[in-house]
């Protein structure tokens, strides 16, 4: 484990050498990955890392450096390097640390670390991946190949300190299990996947459940066809719906707003979506992947309502972007081991509705159910949206046949305004989540 006093000592050294302010991040972690393909071990990774990052200010000039050498000499060079860079940098009037009154951390156990992951030996981890792939093979005879199955795990610790008196640390753990089977029937060959992830090993779905779900998702894509170009309702499943929430994050994060590089710049307080839409950023939810006791500037994590029943109620800001916009931080500072902070999210999600996915499908006379998005044709500046897609065609409230090699197009403005149904199936499989949702009309480009 990292000694938190080391971060405080690095801050002291920086101040002694002339820094007017400083902040230090220490990170230590162990990363594991085992990939099995066609029942044989294909890749094995077991690695550890330890590093320190320092950011210093000389009035309004900023410099950053990092090192993996935590010896006394390594720390000395770290401090000197950061100060040297600051001395030749350009002044930035908005640079600075949070005010002391803004600093702090959430109290209590946020369930970010579980020791049960470390209790699984290497052979058992490989076997979990093998069992997951095998379950997919056994689920359907049309599963004839595989792009592999993997077990991944991480345990680590993060320490942060600054010259305004903040010192905090927390431990994290995570693991995941996944597989990507390939199915063949006649001339049709398709692939799909399924996975489970958790802060603890006990929270993972079983290899059998993951393998069977991956197989089901794969074989239902066999025999996919194109459809005629038309305007129809489009249903996003939870895995694809969360990408829309990610697009909204890109449009509300402070860097895009102060640069005017977002279609939501200047829209605070305005109606930008249907009344069905509430999007929340909450880094306080115990056990989830976007949770932490404080952000990467030492500001306590919090719950922020971004869109409240269709009204844009908040941007997501760190201290720098808040100063640029004449506002206050929302506790969304994010960075790696060093450098200036960016803006990140906690657990960002679209609030669930009341309809089940089955009820939503039954209400669609004709439309597209999207299970995969391809490409990155989303323009956050203009809101233009066009992406490749695959999924299932809906006829009279039922899945009729699989479709592929199509595009879906609209604008994010129209999509937000036309979210007419939102499902009850909200589930966190990462730090961004959304339930099934329906856009009333999009252009589906096919034949």
VENFENCOR-V223191 format. One record per run of one state. SS is the DSSP state (@ for helix, = for strand, . for the rest). FROM is the first residue (numbers start at 1). TO is the last residue. If there is no record, write none. Layout:
ss | from | to
SS | FROM | TO
SS | FROM | TO
This chain:
ss | from | to
. | 1 | 3
@ | 4 | 16
. | 17 | 20
= | 21 | 37
. | 38 | 39
= | 40 | 58
. | 59 | 60
= | 61 | 67
. | 68 | 71
@ | 72 | 88
. | 89 | 99
@ | 100 | 102
= | 103 | 103
. | 104 | 121
@ | 122 | 139
. | 140 | 142
= | 143 | 162
. | 163 | 166
= | 167 | 185
. | 186 | 187
= | 188 | 191
. | 192 | 193
= | 194 | 198
. | 199 | 200
@ | 201 | 203
. | 204 | 206
@ | 207 | 219
. | 220 | 224
= | 225 | 225
. | 226 | 229
= | 230 | 236
. | 237 | 237
@ | 238 | 252
= | 253 | 253
@ | 254 | 258
. | 259 | 270
= | 271 | 271
. | 272 | 278
= | 279 | 282
. | 283 | 293
= | 294 | 294
. | 295 | 298
= | 299 | 300
. | 301 | 302
= | 303 | 308
. | 309 | 310
= | 311 | 312
. | 313 | 315
= | 316 | 316
. | 317 | 318
@ | 319 | 324
. | 325 | 332
= | 333 | 334
. | 335 | 341
= | 342 | 343
. | 344 | 346
= | 347 | 350
. | 351 | 354
= | 355 | 355
. | 356 | 356
@ | 357 | 362
. | 363 | 365
= | 366 | 374
. | 375 | 377
= | 378 | 378
. | 379 | 383
= | 384 | 395
. | 396 | 397
= | 398 | 411
@ | 412 | 417
. | 418 | 418
= | 419 | 423
. | 424 | 431
= | 432 | 433
. | 434 | 436
= | 437 | 445
. | 446 | 447
